[in-house]
Amino acid sequence: MFVQDCIDTSLPFIRLTDDAGYALELMQEYKAPALTVVNEGVFVGIVSENQLLEVDDRCLIENLQENLITDSITEGTHLFDVVKKTTESSSYYMPVINAEKEYMGITTPQKILSTLAMYSSFMSGGGIIVLELETKDYSLTEISKIVESNGAMILHCMVATSTNQHQMQVSLKVNKNDLKDI
């Protein structure tokens, strides 16, 4: 479950020698709020639609280079960190680069979601149990013992804490549909 698993190569990138008008056309065609700028295979930055709307259509992208967003994700980043970084970023469309800053592709919300679904138990059958408890009472070991002692297995577990950190919600996906014993 690494960023390489959720790279989308269908979205085009632009070059420093392209103009703003061309970039805006691509954004409209692909319904993308931003595009990656690449120079000779190396990632340069991200240009947003708002940046392009402020300049003349004939303005070259190289003239905007100092204002490009340089957020990116490095090859080998775990999917959990990809979700975190894209959530914290100003864009859910994040370029993926290797150690030499060569452009590999881009992550999109759709690709991230489908990768999460593919590599987790979201698609498998079974029941869902949602527990609400105080943080001090949480023990995945104890929860797992109860589930397993009733002939079931936890396929997936998600934990969310409240804003005050005293309460938490534990969502379990188990391999059984009949949950009354558990």
CORNOR-V28122 format. One record per residue. N is the residue number from 1. SS is DSSP state (2 for helix, 1 for strand, 0 for the rest). NEAR is the number of other C-alpha atoms within 12 Angstrom. D_LAST is the distance of its C-alpha to the last C-alpha in Angstrom with 1 decimal. Layout:
# CORNOR-V28122
n={N;N}
ss={SS;SS}
near={NEAR;NEAR}
d_last={D_LAST;D_LAST}
This chain:
# CORNOR-V28122
n={1;2;3;4;5;6;7;8;9;10;11;12;13;14;15;16;17;18;19;20;21;22;23;24;25;26;27;28;29;30;31;32;33;34;35;36;37;38;39;40;41;42;43;44;45;46;47;48;49;50;51;52;53;54;55;56;57;58;59;60;61;62;63;64;65;66;67;68;69;70;71;72;73;74;75;76;77;78;79;80;81;82;83;84;85;86;87;88;89;90;91;92;93;94;95;96;97;98;99;100;101;102;103;104;105;106;107;108;109;110;111;112;113;114;115;116;117;118;119;120;121;122;123;124;125;126;127;128;129;130;131;132;133;134;135;136;137;138;139;140;141;142;143;144;145;146;147;148;149;150;151;152;153;154;155;156;157;158;159;160;161;162;163;164;165;166;167;168;169;170;171;172;173;174;175;176;177;178;179;180;181;182}
ss={0;1;2;2;2;2;0;1;0;0;0;0;0;1;0;0;0;0;1;2;2;2;2;2;2;2;2;2;2;2;0;0;0;1;1;1;1;1;1;0;0;1;1;1;1;1;1;1;2;2;2;2;2;0;0;0;0;0;0;1;2;2;2;2;2;2;2;0;1;0;0;1;1;1;0;0;0;1;2;2;2;2;2;2;2;2;2;2;0;0;0;0;0;1;1;1;1;0;0;0;0;1;1;1;1;1;1;0;2;2;2;2;2;2;2;2;2;2;2;0;2;2;2;0;0;0;1;1;1;1;1;1;1;1;2;2;2;0;0;2;2;2;2;2;2;2;2;2;2;0;0;0;0;1;1;1;1;1;1;1;1;0;0;0;0;0;1;1;1;1;1;1;1;1;0;0;0;0;0;0;0;0}
near={24;23;36;28;29;38;35;26;21;16;28;28;38;35;30;31;22;29;26;34;24;27;40;34;23;25;26;18;15;16;17;30;28;38;48;46;42;33;22;15;21;24;37;33;38;42;45;33;27;19;27;33;23;16;20;18;19;19;23;23;37;24;21;28;27;15;18;27;25;26;28;38;38;30;30;21;25;21;30;21;21;39;30;18;26;26;17;15;19;19;29;29;41;47;46;41;31;21;16;13;24;25;36;34;36;44;42;33;22;17;28;34;24;21;29;25;19;16;20;21;23;24;18;19;17;21;26;29;28;21;25;20;21;18;21;13;17;21;17;22;13;12;26;24;16;19;28;21;15;19;19;26;26;33;26;28;23;22;23;22;20;15;10;10;14;16;19;23;23;28;24;31;30;33;26;24;18;17;22;13;14;26}
d_last={30.2;33.6;36.0;37.9;35.0;35.4;39.2;40.8;44.4;45.2;46.2;49.8;51.3;54.7;57.5;59.7;62.6;60.8;61.7;59.6;60.4;59.0;55.8;55.3;55.8;53.1;50.7;51.3;51.0;47.7;46.4;46.0;46.5;47.9;49.3;49.5;53.1;54.0;57.4;58.2;54.5;53.8;51.5;53.6;51.3;49.8;51.9;50.5;51.8;52.9;55.0;56.7;57.4;59.4;61.9;64.4;63.1;65.6;64.3;63.2;59.7;61.5;63.0;59.5;58.4;58.4;56.0;53.4;49.8;49.2;45.4;44.0;41.2;42.2;41.2;38.4;36.5;32.7;31.0;29.3;32.8;34.1;31.8;32.7;36.4;36.7;34.9;37.4;40.3;42.5;41.6;38.6;41.1;41.6;44.0;43.0;45.7;46.2;47.8;51.3;50.2;50.6;48.8;46.0;44.5;42.4;38.8;37.9;34.9;34.3;34.6;32.3;29.6;29.9;29.9;26.7;25.1;26.6;25.5;21.9;18.9;19.8;21.4;18.8;16.5;12.8;10.6;11.0;9.0;11.8;11.9;15.3;16.5;19.7;21.0;21.8;18.2;16.9;16.0;14.6;14.8;12.5;9.9;10.5;10.4;6.9;5.8;8.7;8.4;6.0;8.8;8.2;10.6;11.4;14.4;15.6;15.3;17.7;18.6;21.1;22.9;24.9;28.6;29.0;26.5;24.8;21.8;19.5;17.1;14.6;13.7;11.5;12.1;9.9;11.6;9.7;10.6;8.5;5.3;5.5;3.8;0.0}
